C-alpha cells in the first residue's frame, strides 16, 4: 500500500471534517493505479486489510466504490433479486435509563410521556400485522429498570402461542441489561428467551463499536466487547442476528473501519450474522441536537454502504435503510451493494421521533425494486424466500433450519470462489 499513510488511521478529527475525494483526481497516475489494483483484488475475491479499506474511503471516487460493491454483491447473491419482509416495529415501552443523547424516542421512568403498552394493545397490533401478511415482529423497548427478562419471556411466549409470526426481538444492550440487573450470565438469559420462542435478534444498539465513541454518545450503554459477546452467545444458542452501524456523529473515519473489522472478525468466528445495515445519525429533535453535526449527505451514506459491502465479505446480505434515507436513495443503494430493502414496518416509532418519516407501502417498495432492474421477493427473518410467487428453494423457513442453514458463510463463500473465472 504505497499510497497509505499512518496519519489516515491515527487522526481523531471527527468524520464531519472529511471531504470526498475528487473524481478527477482518481482518473490517472499513481492513485488510479492503486485503485485499479484494489478493484482487481476485490473482483478476485481477495479480502481487504484495514489499511486498504481506509485508503478506499479516503481516496476512491464513488463510482469505483459502487462497482466494487456491486461485484461483491453479485458474487455472494448472483440472483437478480431484492428481498424485503412484511413486518412491524413494535415498542412495548419507551422507558429507558441509558439517556442516549441521539435518541428522541426514550422517556425516563416517571416521565408524563412514558408508557408501557397493555397486553391487549400489543395483541391487537400483532393481530393486525398477521392479518396484513406480516412475518416478523421487530420488538424492542429500551432499558426499563423493572421490565426484565421474565416479563419479556412471558410476552414472547404468549405471542408465539397465539400468532404465526417470528419475534425478532430485543437488542444486545437490552439483553446485557437483563443479565446485569438479574446477576445472571448472558448465556442464561438468552437460553430463557430462546425457550420462550425468540426467533432472531436485531442488530440495534451497536451505534459505533469503538469505546472512545461510545463513552461520548452512549456512556451508560453496553460496551463494544459486551455487544459483541451478546451476539456471540446468541449465535452459540442457535439463533441468527443482524448487525448495524450508526455513523455521522463524533466518530472518525478510521473508527468506522474499526467497527466493520470487529463485525467481520466475529462473523469469521460464528457465521451467525444474516445481514448488515448502516445509516447516518438523525440529529433533528434529539436531546443533544445542539452538539451533533448536520446530517451527512446522501453521497456519504452511499460511500459507507458500498465500503461495508466490500469489507464485510463474510456477510451474505446488505440491507438498505429507506426509513432513514428515503425511498429514492434506498433505490440507488441497490447499485452500491444492497440486496435487501428491509422491512415494510407497518409501524415505526424510534427514528420517527426524530422527525424522519419514510414508511411506504409494499406496492411502492416492489415498484422501486422492479424499476431498478431486480425482482422483488418477500423473505422471512432468516433470509429464506417466503414469497408465493417464488418456485425455488425457500430454506431456511424457521430458526432451527437457519441455525444449520447451508447458506452459512463457509458454504456460500466456497461456492462464490468456485464460480470465479478460471477457478
Secondary structure as GFF3:
##gff-version 3
##sequence-region A 1 423
A	DSSP	alpha_helix	7	10	.	.	.	ID=ss1
A	DSSP	three_ten_helix	15	17	.	.	.	ID=ss2
A	DSSP	three_ten_helix	25	27	.	.	.	ID=ss3
A	DSSP	alpha_helix	29	43	.	.	.	ID=ss4
A	DSSP	alpha_helix	50	59	.	.	.	ID=ss5
A	DSSP	alpha_helix	62	76	.	.	.	ID=ss6
A	DSSP	beta_strand	81	85	.	.	.	ID=ss7
A	DSSP	beta_strand	87	90	.	.	.	ID=ss8
A	DSSP	alpha_helix	119	131	.	.	.	ID=ss9
A	DSSP	beta_strand	136	139	.	.	.	ID=ss10
A	DSSP	alpha_helix	149	162	.	.	.	ID=ss11
A	DSSP	beta_strand	166	169	.	.	.	ID=ss12
A	DSSP	alpha_helix	172	182	.	.	.	ID=ss13
A	DSSP	alpha_helix	186	196	.	.	.	ID=ss14
A	DSSP	beta_strand	200	201	.	.	.	ID=ss15
A	DSSP	alpha_helix	211	217	.	.	.	ID=ss16
A	DSSP	alpha_helix	224	236	.	.	.	ID=ss17
A	DSSP	beta_strand	240	247	.	.	.	ID=ss18
A	DSSP	alpha_helix	253	270	.	.	.	ID=ss19
A	DSSP	beta_strand	273	280	.	.	.	ID=ss20
A	DSSP	three_ten_helix	289	291	.	.	.	ID=ss21
A	DSSP	alpha_helix	298	311	.	.	.	ID=ss22
A	DSSP	beta_strand	317	319	.	.	.	ID=ss23
A	DSSP	alpha_helix	322	325	.	.	.	ID=ss24
A	DSSP	alpha_helix	327	333	.	.	.	ID=ss25
A	DSSP	beta_strand	340	343	.	.	.	ID=ss26
A	DSSP	three_ten_helix	352	354	.	.	.	ID=ss27
A	DSSP	alpha_helix	362	371	.	.	.	ID=ss28
A	DSSP	beta_strand	375	378	.	.	.	ID=ss29
A	DSSP	alpha_helix	399	403	.	.	.	ID=ss30
A	DSSP	alpha_helix	409	418	.	.	.	ID=ss31
###
